[in-house]
Amino acid sequence: MSKLRSVVRGVGGYLPPKTVTNKELAEQVSTSDEWIVQRTGIRERHIAAKDEMTSTLAINAAKAALADAGMTAADIDLIVLATSTPDQTFPATAVTIQAELGITRGAAFDVQAVCSGFIFALATADRYLQSGDFKCALVIGAETFSRILDWTDRTTCVLFGDGAGAVVLEAVEQPGEKTDQGILTTRLRSDGRHRNKLYVDGGPSSTGTVGHLRMEGKEVFKYAVGAITDVIEDAFRVTGYTADDITWFVPHQANKRIIDGSAHKLGIAPEKIVITVDKHGNTSAASIPLALAQARTDGRLKKGDLVLLEAMGGGFTWASALVRW
């Protein structure tokens, strides 16, 4: 029986021009390039300029994705933005993007699931496209995490960066088989018992301030590999695919040791992993679409590839998606 699938038509990314290396950070806090690389795999990260907001980054990524798709903003009737660093408390940053792109129809809204946000946004857009309510969506992950970092805390300020990535999805009738093109499944999880292990110590209704990111790094690391494995195995179960079938594994880019550990546990070959954490750091909801954009730009990502996405973030939240390119 035929089925509407959300097919990826284009992907694009944007990174602020300014980069900060580990050596530069070592001049500000007590750390070293060797310490950061050994524990995380990060060598540098991009930092937004004072006049760049989350919407600025997102708009640039959206334009790149539309160009890759050979489409224009007039084709879009849904925008779902994943971010933990919106321009304002309200309105949603997605409506700023909508206005700046000249879109005056459909709907635009934000979702917040921290580092898992892009997959949560992808799943949300997918449901709306499958319902027939919308035809073509921009799904964006964009962050300016540099604005919520405590730059005196060496355990967190070395980990994160700014950036944005976007995909264009279009609802397309498919045969309804496992070989269909598009999003085949998304698996979402949350467990709020762990919310104080990775959080921001501020907010409108609590402190009336933006606050700073706080993290119990060892606890997050300990939980991550098991959580990631859970949602990936679930994706394999519902689709009938296995690790051997995957063309590319595109994980959330938080820590290379977590990425390598997850891939090893699942039996995914190292040469199938797309890695950008060394150049981008952890860009939270932007990390997966930025990695997709990189794989697209360098020619690795091709039509027909089976792509596995996964992420884990504050909440805790974790998620996976299996997509036929």
Secondary structure, DSSP 4 states (H G I P E B T S, - for coil): --EEEEEEEEEEEE--S-EEEHHHHHTTSS--HHHHHHHH---EEE---TT--HHHHHHHHHHHHHHHHT--GGG--EEEEE-SS-SSSSS-HHHHHHHHTT--SSEEEEE--GGGHHHHHHHHHHHHHHHTS-SEEEEEEEEEGGGG--TT-TTTTTTB-EEEEEEEEEEEEE-SSTT-SEEEEEEEEE-GGGGGGEEES-BTTTTSB---EEE-HHHHHHHHHHHHHHHHHHHHHHH---GGG-SEEEE--S-HHHHHHHHHHHT--GGGB---HHHH-B-GGGHHHHHHHHHHHTT---TT-EEEEEEEETTTEEEEEEEE-
